Amino acid sequence: MTVGTDIGLAVSVAGLRVGYGRRVVLDGLDLELAPGVHGLLGPNGAGKTTLMRVLATVARPEQGQVRLLNEDVTDRAALRRIRRRLGYLPQDFGFYPRFTVREFVEYFAWLRELPRAEVPLAVDRALERVGLLDRADDRMKHLSGGMLRRAGIAQAIVNDPRLLLLDEPTAGLDPEQRVEFRALLRELGVDACVLVSTHLVEDVGTACTRVSLLDGGRLAFTGTTEELVAAGTDGGSGDSPIERGYTSVLRGARAVPR
Ligand SMILES: Nc1ncnc2c1ncn2[C@@H]1O[C@H](COP(=O)(O)OP(=O)(O)OP(=O)(O)O)[C@@H](O)[C@H]1O
């Protein structure tokens, strides 16, 4: 697979510390991501959404450096450039219920400062990629849960982002849609950096080239999908090779005193 080289390291995080009040959620995290599709796994409460929010520039780190698309997020002018080239699907996203699907996606195209002349085509293309073009004129409040999620993915990709952050994008999608979504992920990962947080390890196995596993705010594993699978050959419980890798790595990480 060819990967775009113009963005180099799309994410470079060093010594990241984030907390809520006195509670530390991410503790000295280092992470580097190049273009490609990266899975982000971890148990409930591991800190995946918190990390996504920092990378989406909607949450601020207490400590540490965050460079996105080769720019420093603490520089205001750079931050604006980063946000134009960033796509983010939050775990829970809000919308105006009376907006049509097209208006919803157009709104995000405007937020990301897409040139006005490019908006109609970009919106149609994003809706087509998620299979919602035929519902473009429906109101958001009339969509099913899976369709809403697809509208959320459409807004995240409308600006053809170089860094795409998807927090549990497959939640609520039916099996056929999930298969199509994985194909879309592989396509997007050719020249962008895509980070997908999920609890569905089979999504990672089929669509991601690399995977990072968070546990208790720390990185328990980062490597290729094959390396995670290999970690499960000497034990680990689960129904598939990648599930066994996941449980084996978690068990190993928890055996190391902090
Ligand atoms: N706004 C908040 N205020 C206080 N604590 C929070 C807040 N948001 C998250 N937390 C805590 O931070 C920790 C990490 O939460 P986070 O949502 O990042 O985990 P996660 O890995 O995404 O979990 P899940 O898989 O359940 O979505 C959890 O212990 C959570 O209770």
The ligand as an ORCA input file, in Angstrom:
! r2SCAN-3c Opt
* xyz 0 1
  N     -15.638     15.089     32.330
  C     -15.085     14.211     33.171
  N     -14.976     14.476     34.495
  C     -14.403     13.609     35.349
  N     -13.907     12.412     34.991
  C     -13.986     12.077     33.691
  C     -14.584     12.954     32.716
  N     -14.514     12.354     31.500
  C     -13.912     11.162     31.719
  N     -13.599     11.006     33.028
  C     -12.909      9.831     33.619
  O     -11.684      9.675     32.908
  C     -11.390      8.299     32.725
  C     -11.148      8.040     31.237
  O     -12.340      8.257     30.534
  P     -12.427      8.122     28.953
  O     -13.817      8.487     28.557
  O     -11.307      8.879     28.333
  O     -12.171      6.563     28.769
  P     -12.475      5.601     27.531
  O     -11.281      4.730     27.368
  O     -12.874      6.397     26.347
  O     -13.701      4.761     28.080
  P     -14.918      4.034     27.288
  O     -14.321      2.840     26.623
  O     -15.819      3.651     28.405
  O     -15.528      5.009     26.332
  C     -12.571      7.511     33.303
  O     -12.206      7.053     34.564
  C     -13.670      8.548     33.383
  O     -14.513      8.276     34.475
*
